[in-house]
Amino acid sequence: MPAEAVDPAGVTIASGLIQVDTGYLRAAHTAAYLVIDNGRAAIIDTGVGHSVPRILSCLDANGVDRDAVDWVIPTHVHLDHAGGAGGLMAALPSARLGVHPSGETHMIDPTRLETGVRALYGDEFFDREYAPLTPVSATRVVSLDDGESVTVGARQLDVIHTPGHAWHQLSLHDPLSAVLVAGDAFGASYPGYAEGTSPFLVPVVPPPQFDPDAYYRTLARIRALQPCRVAPAHFPVIDVPGIAADRLRAMLEAAVDWTGQADSSEDLLRRLVEGWAQWLPAGIESAAFERDFGLDLWLTAEGLWHWRQKQARRATR
Ligand SMILES: [Zn+2]
């Protein structure tokens, strides 16, 4: 879909809660969310640096002044969620940047983050999709603990730490709408895969911080919260979170088993493509799955393989 076909005002998913397509990689791949309440606003997730003009246009289209934005909150510091933080903070004079305590230093000085991401994706991908990263002044960064709330107008958003995909992952629950904005804590999906009562999401677990037990605990916690809807960063809103949580757990348990059986990350990738196909919605071929989730599947195979090697090193110590 060409960029101009995307509605600059975004898509309202609940009262005062708007999904914005950040344009990262392709349409309907990565979202940010805008919360508007009583003339004040918060932005949850930023997309990449190139996403900043889209998010600012969304503010304009919804009549939100630049100085009415109180918070910019990347759910974690992976660059499709936090790469636009520096650019947005430069454009939003009243905003504070809320991040998980483990992500704080990476927003103030993104040098190490950049090195790690270049090592994983390569320079060409980094320069095309992520550059440049700009630091955020430490005076504007606030670390958000589990159980804290942030205020947007008359609304409180509850901060929930949701590790598993990454240690520095948090999600925000809006009690007013009962929507959980999950970041990457609740898998990834795309249009055509996630709708209905049998949604298909993939538990994406990139290197180097995958932790299966933390991921299972996060899914149980989200289930216990009983949100009406879960709004993931990738991409459609999930209307049956309980069913989706159980599926994600089953898919991850299977993937952990395959990780033990595989003899290389390439072999593991093949097992993921073939094994997870059993959960695909009717009528979707595994070739389409492999194409649409290609980056997610590769990242997950790498993340699982990295975790297995870490386990093996621990065992021989
Ligand atoms: Zn991520």
Residues whose N, C-alpha, C, O or C-beta is under 5 A from the ligand:
A	BS01	ZN	H78 D184
